[in-house]
Amino acid sequence: MYRALRLEPEKCTGCLQCEMACSYENEGVFVPAKSRIKVFTFHHEGRFAPYTCTQCDEAWCMHACPVEAIVLDEATGAKLVHEETCVGCKVCTIACPFGTVNYNRDSGKVVKCDLCGGDPWCAKACPTGAITFVEEDAAGMDRMRAWAQQGIVGLASGAKTNAPRDKGETLPTYLEA
Amino acid sequence: MHHVIIGAGPAGVVAAETLRKIDPGCRVTLVGDEPEPPYSRMAIPYLLVGNIAEPGSYLRKTTDHYARKEIGVLQDRVVSVDTQSKVLTLEKGRTLSYDKLLLACGSTPVRPPIAGIDLPGVVNCWTLDDARAIIERAKAGSDVVLVGAGFIGCIILEALAERGVNLTVLEMGDRMVPRMMNHAAGDMLKRWCESKGVTVHTDTRVERIDDQGGRLVVSASGGRTLPCDLVISAAGVKPNTDFLAGSGIQIDQGVLVDDYLRTNLEDIYAAGDVAQGRDFSTGQFSVQAIQPTAADHARVAAVNMAGGSLRHIGSINMNVLATLGLISTSFGLWDGVGGGDSVELSDSKNFRYIQLQFDGERLVGATTLGMTDHVGVLRGLIQTRVELGVWKEKLRKDPMRLMEAYLATVQPIGYNARVA
């Protein structure tokens, strides 16, 4: 079974060590802007959400690539960008609905998380356990399924939103509600 | 079961591979009319700029790819389709019979009705052959006139500029890329091009092109005459449907298909640039002519050709474009909807721009300039049709908080999912 990154925002303190590690290991420089994992900030709540590619099975980026530059790494399940094949057309950057494939102006190629070949540095660098590399089953598939299911049920019953309306910055807590 | 696919572009190749995968026993034949192995037109700008050689544009990289997958590849042009007897007539005199047919024959450049458009020094930028002609003629110091500042015109500007030609762009519309950008974005793009030394004339129509002793002279509205060595015509493309005349296949802007990519005739499907399929945003049927839509169509059509029943929910119209290094994107209903509202943030000094279009609490369209990070999330926000709730107001205050809006409203991570 493949392993996947489990991201647990409530454990994230926003220290950005994951971004530093990713940038250094993959680009050779300590420049968080070059990191493939990003920590998004919810200032008013003092909360942080690390986020990166989920390595989707039927990957949008991979299917959109016209020149077969994004391929499955059979060993890890990661979708890899072959730099020498990528022409830099950027179609994958608009095709990925998660916003996790970015264009690198310096190289003229696109960049995404490749799970560091199966031993991701972000997980190793995270001091609080907000990013862990775990068996896929433990990475939150059940949670995602439950969430998706709830969306479907919600839509059917006419409750059309899963966004908070009146709680200021509070993030949705529907599964608990 | 013999599946015949007309067209060896991305839609044709993806459909052929999908058919092979889900119906291992079937026979698949791809018919393409160009001599090269199946390639991507999207790679041509990068060929012109010298980043890749021709094989870099090929859709699949191993020479025996199609043989290994037992996909027959036939180089020929289909001249007619007999839908009664299910037989194609090919240009080289052969015939080919099919059980199921996929029309993935793409589009072809529009030749504007201008005197002189067929002169030898006037080329399109569509095929590898066109690219070779441009490479040969667009020498450093030569004068080049680009007719059309649409998507294709803009994306080859960089290659032309890097070749050191003296470039003039003529656009009929009142702004650059009028089918992808509003005035603010189109005007910013024009200013960017001018700052890079490229002359752009909008609201300018080419009246005629003459050959004056080996040099071309372009006459345009406003009394402008432009002597040049090469004219590149990039006036848009249209679906390749001429050969279907009289076949009984229904054609509007392109080949009309239903939500299963079926045409009006049994056992005939259409996909990609030639197909007039469902648009996710409008719910209407239109020709999008973009790579991701071609891949979507192809996968759905192939599953249905193999006896499946896969419904196409509609494709989002979207584009990403690099114009002399300035990257722009557009998504969905970037021009807005009646009764909707929008927010715009512009940093004209640094050539950065974003505008978001809302319909009630939903994001329905967007345009960006000068942004390369996380732009795909615009698709995510549009395609999930998520009601943004409080995040709409937050986006109105700061449209750059797209990822936060997405994570907070759509993703089952963290607080959304109450991770243990």
Interface residues (C-beta under 8 A of the other chain):
Chain A: L7 E8 P9 E10 K38 F40 T41 F42 R47 A49 Y51 W60 H63 A64 P66 V67 E68 T85 V87 G88 C89 K90 V91 C92 T93 I94 A95 C96 P97 F98 G99 T100 V101 N102 Y103 N104 R105 G108 G140 R143 M144 A146 W147 A148 K160 T161 N162 A163 P164 R165 D166 K167 G168 E169 L171 P172 T173 Y174 L175 E176
Chain B: P10 V14 S40 M42 A43 P45 Y46 N51 I52 G56 S57 Y58 L59 R60 K61 Q291 P292 A295 R299 M318 N319 V320 A322 G325 I327 T329 F331 E361 T372 D373 H374 V375 G376 V377 L378 R379 G380 Q383 T384 V386 E387 L388 G389 V390 W391 L402 M403 E404 Y406 L407 A408 T409 V410 Q411 P412 I413 G414 Y415 N416 A417 R418 V419
